[in-house]
Amino acid sequence: MSVKAYILIQARVGSAVDVARATAELPEVVSADVAMGPYDVIAHAEAGSMDDLGQVVVNAVQSIAGVERTLLCPIVKV
């Protein structure tokens, strides 16, 4: 069973499109969209475990040029 989450990304001014494209290329990322508001890119990701989401996916996103800050929002089924 996979763990799903949204990753909210703040990008440097003028880099949101490049950040979204690079984020979308990560294997665990289902989609990455440019957004208006306090976050510039919102990505939907799935991984095998919470550790994979937190350590592998978020670290990969944070290494993308132009990314300033990320916030991981795991999806919880209720």
C-alpha positions as CSV (number, residue, x, y, z in Angstrom):
1,M,0.0,0.0,0.0
2,S,1.3,3.4,-0.9
3,V,1.4,6.6,1.2
4,K,0.2,9.7,-0.5
5,A,1.0,13.3,0.2
6,Y,0.9,16.8,-1.2
7,I,4.2,18.7,-1.2
8,L,3.8,22.5,-1.1
9,I,6.8,24.2,-2.6
10,Q,7.9,27.9,-2.4
11,A,10.2,28.8,-5.3
12,R,12.4,31.7,-6.1
13,V,10.8,34.4,-8.1
14,G,10.6,33.5,-11.7
15,S,11.4,29.8,-11.2
16,A,8.1,28.2,-10.5
17,V,7.6,26.7,-14.0
18,D,11.1,25.2,-14.0
19,V,10.6,23.8,-10.4
20,A,7.2,22.3,-11.4
21,R,8.7,20.6,-14.5
22,A,11.7,19.2,-12.6
23,T,9.5,18.0,-9.7
24,A,7.1,16.3,-12.1
25,E,10.0,14.2,-13.5
26,L,10.7,12.6,-10.1
27,P,9.4,8.9,-10.2
28,E,7.3,9.2,-7.0
29,V,5.5,12.4,-8.2
30,V,2.1,11.9,-9.7
31,S,1.7,15.6,-10.7
32,A,3.2,19.0,-10.1
33,D,1.3,22.2,-10.8
34,V,2.1,25.9,-10.6
35,A,-0.3,27.6,-8.2
36,M,-1.1,31.1,-7.1
37,G,-0.8,31.9,-3.4
38,P,1.7,31.4,-0.6
39,Y,3.1,28.3,-2.4
40,D,4.2,28.4,-6.0
41,V,4.1,24.6,-6.8
42,I,1.8,21.9,-5.4
43,A,3.0,18.3,-6.1
44,H,1.1,15.1,-5.5
45,A,3.4,12.2,-4.6
46,E,3.1,8.6,-3.7
47,A,5.7,6.4,-2.0
48,G,5.9,3.0,-0.4
49,S,6.3,4.4,3.2
50,M,6.2,7.6,5.1
51,D,10.0,7.4,5.5
52,D,10.3,7.3,1.7
53,L,8.1,10.4,1.4
54,G,9.9,12.3,4.0
55,Q,13.5,11.3,3.3
56,V,13.6,10.4,-0.4
57,V,10.9,12.5,-2.1
58,V,11.2,15.7,-0.1
59,N,15.0,15.6,-0.2
60,A,14.9,15.2,-4.0
61,V,12.5,18.1,-4.3
62,Q,14.6,20.3,-2.0
63,S,17.6,19.6,-4.2
64,I,15.9,21.1,-7.3
65,A,17.3,24.5,-8.3
66,G,15.0,27.3,-7.4
67,V,13.3,25.5,-4.4
68,E,13.4,27.7,-1.3
69,R,11.1,25.8,1.1
70,T,8.8,22.7,1.2
71,L,6.0,21.6,3.3
72,L,4.9,17.9,3.3
73,C,1.2,17.3,3.8
74,P,0.5,13.5,4.1
75,I,-3.0,12.4,3.0
76,V,-4.9,10.7,5.8
77,K,-7.9,8.4,5.1
78,V,-10.6,8.9,7.7
